[in-house]
């Protein structure tokens, strides 16, 4: 890979997540998990906008456009997915309308990361309660991975999950890649694009064998099949070859809490990286911002809109 440059492009957020590049509007969207807000960034004008969803009290992790409907989005709110209308600029969205629920509202889980598959279905998983504000301690094996289909149908794909995170599919739609952060690995499953079924899970990458600290978080894939995985409490994005499982590169990010990444820009050659600043440190004074990585010599894919 060629030399690259990492630059901050937004003001700081508390814990940004779920970057989604919308090719139709040339806009990057994301959420701030514990602030109940959604955000948009337009590279052409450098405009960064923030809107509160509902009463601003729901924990969020996902924002994806709805296919064929202007200014309509599907978002996650605690254990629910809901639709909102937002022009991408106003400071308030429409009232959320619940579409489906993954788990009961009175449990301690929450939807943590989600992405739309090649058939337009939203996949999102739940994470257990964090047991310590500054330590990486979570309630274990209480979450699940779900697929949200048309007409509010919800199917469970995996259970005994602690922190459901990275989701991605191979270009030929035959492999599904997944991260449960507490397993300290990346799994690859055989994937049936028509049905959404996954099977034959195989571990393809281990953090400890590759000297990767902290937790693996959300991820994206480039056109060469390399996975770019946010390294939470690792201050970097790690790049692995999805075919061989080999570590290809480490991209340092000036924030400890690196949460997710997505390719975007007019040529889909900019890697946008979301970060958090829940535990401010003098070591990372610009943490919490969204960063762009240019000059990687790689291209990825635009985000997929959800089909409702």
N, C-alpha and C positions, 0 to 999 in steps of 0.2 A: 504494500500500500504506500501511497505517496505521503508527503508531509501534510499536516492538517493544522487548522486553527480553531480554537475554542473561544467563543465570545458570548457574553451575556446579552440577552435581547429584551428582557422584561424587568419590571420591578420585582422585588422578592415576594414570594408567597409562603404560606405556612408549611404545607405539604402538598405540592403539586403532583398530579397523577393523570394517567390516561390520555396522553397526547394523540390526537387524531388529525391527520392531514386530509382536508376536503379539497380534492382537485377541482371540483366544479366552481368553488368560490375562491380558490387559492388562499385558504385560511387554515390556520392551526387552531384547534380547540383543545382544551384540557379542563380539569377541575382542581379545586383545592379541597382535599378530602374532608377536613373537619370544620371548614368554614361555610359549607353549604353553598358554594359559589361555582359558577362556570366562567370560562375565560376564552377570549379569542385574540388571535394575533395575525395581522395582515402584513406580510413582509414588504409588499409593494408600497405601503405607507408607514410602516412601523407602528401602526395603531394597535394598542393593547387595551382590551375592554373587559370589564367585569360585571357580572349580573348575579344577584341573589336568587336562589331557587326556593320557592315557597317561603317558609319562615326562617330559612337559613340554618335550621337546626339538624337537618338530616346529613348523615355521613355519606359522601358521594365518592365514586371512583370511575364512572363511565359517562362519556358524552359522545354519541355518534349520530350523524344525520339519518333521517328516515327517507328511504328511497321514494322519489317522485313527489315529495311534499316540501315546498319551500319553507325555510325557517322553522322546520319541525325537527326535534331531536328526541332520541331515547336516552334517558339518564338512569343511573342507579341511585337509589335513596335507601340507605340502610340495607334491608333484605328485599326491597322491591325494585322493579324497573317501571319507569313512568315516562310519559311523553310530555314535552313542553314546547311552547313556541317562543322563539327568540330571534330577534333581528341581528344578533351578533354585536350590537352596539349599546342598546339600552341597559340600564342598571338593574332591571327587573325582568324576569321571564313571566310567561303566563302561569296560571295555577297548574301544578303537576297533576296528571291524570294517570293513576296506577293501571298498568297493563297486566302485570303478573307479579307473584311473590315467590321467592326462592325458599324462604324459611319463615317461621313465625316471627312477628315483630318483637315479641317479648323475650327472645333468646339474646345471648351476648355476641353473636356473630354479626358480621356485616359483609356485604359484597365488597371485594377488594380490587379486583382487576378484571377487565373484560375486553373482548374484541369480537368483531364480526367475521364469520367464516366465509369461504368462497361461495356458499349458497345463500348468504344474506341472513344467517341465523346468529344471534348474539350468544356468545359463550362468556360466562362469568362465574367466578367461584367465591366462596365465603372464607373468611379467616377468623380464627379464634381470638378471644379477648387478650389484649396485651396486659400482662400481669405486673409490669414494672415500667415506670415512665421513661427511664433512661437505659435500661438493660433490654437485650433482645430475648425477653422471656414472654411466651405466649401460651394460652391454653391449647393443649395439643390434641390433634386428631378429631376435632369437633366440626370441621368444615367440610364442604363438598364442592364439586365442580358441576355446573349446570349448563344446559343448552336451552335458550328461550326461543321457541318456535312461533309460528303463526297462531293467531287466535288464542293467545295466552297460554299455550301448552308449555310446560316446563318438564324437562327430563334430566335426571341425575346421571352424570357420566362417571364420576369418581367420588369416593367418600374417604373418610379418615384423613382428611386434609387439615393441615395446621395453618398455613398461610398460602392461599391460592394466589398465584402471580402470573408469570409469563405464559403467553399463549401465542402460537404461530403455526402456520401451515406451509408445507413445501409447495413449490411452484406447480408441481404436477398433481397436487391435491392428494397425494398418497401417504403423506406423513403428517402427524400432528405432534408438535413439540410443546412441552409443558414444564412449568416450574412450580413445585411446592417448596417454598423457600427453606422450610425446616428440614427438608431432605438433603439439602446441600448438593443438589445435582440437577441435571437436565434430563428429562425423559423424552423418548421418541416412541410414538405409537403408530401402528398401521391405521390408516384413516379411510373410511368410505364416504366419499363426498356426497353421494346421493342420500344416504340415510343419516350421516353424522355419527355413525358408530366408530368407536375406537377399540383396539385390542392389541395384544402382544407388546406390552410396554417394555422398553429396553433403556437402561441407563446409558447415556452417551457422553456424559461429562460429570466429573466430580470436582467440587471446589477445592477440597483439601489437598488432593493430589496435584493440583495446579497452583497452589499457594494463593488462592483467592480468598480474602478475608470477608467477614460479615456475611450478608445474605444475598443470594441472587433474587432480583426483583423482576420487573416486566421487561419484555424484549420485542425486537422486530427482526426482519430478515431482509437481506439484499438479494439482488438478482443472481448472485453467484452461490447462493445457499448458505451464506455466513449469517450466524445469529449474533445480534448485538444485544447484550444483556446488561441492564442496569445493575450495579453492584452497591446495594444499600449498606451504608456504613463502610464502604470500601473506596469511596471517592473516585469511581471510575466506571467506565463501560468496558466489559470484556467481550471480545469477539471470538467466536468459535466456529469451526467448520462443521456444519450440521451433518455432513456425509461421513466424516472421520472422527468427529468429537475432539479434534485437536484444538488447542488454544492458539489463536492466530495473532491476537493483538490486545493490548490494554490501552485504553484511552483515558488519561487522567482528566477529571472534572473538578473544578474548584468548589466542591461542596461534598460534605461527607455523605449526606443522605441522597444518593442518586436513585431515583424511583422508576423511571421509564424512559423510552426513547421511540422515535418514529421518524421515518424518512419523509421529506417534504420538499417544498420549493418547486419552481416551475419545471425543473429537470429532475426532480426527485433525487437529488444528490446532496441535500443538506440533512444531516442528522440532528433532529431536535431532541434535547434531553431535559426532562423535568427533574427538579430537585426539591428537597425540603430544608427547613431551618427550624425544626422543633426544639433543638438543643443548640442555641447560638454559641458559636465559638470564634475566638479571635483568629484561629487558624484558617477559617473559611469565612471572611467578612462579606462575601457576596453570595453566600448560600441562599437557596430558596428561589433563585431566579430560574427561568428557562434559558438554556444555552443552545447555541447552534454550533455544530461542528462542520466546517467546510474543508474542502481539499482532501477528502478521504479517498477519492478515486473510486468510489462505489456509488451505485444507485439502488434504490429500493422500490417500494410500491406505495401508492396512495392508500389511504384508509378506505375500507368498504362501508357503504351505507347499509343500514339494517332494513330488512323487508318485513313489514308488519301485515 
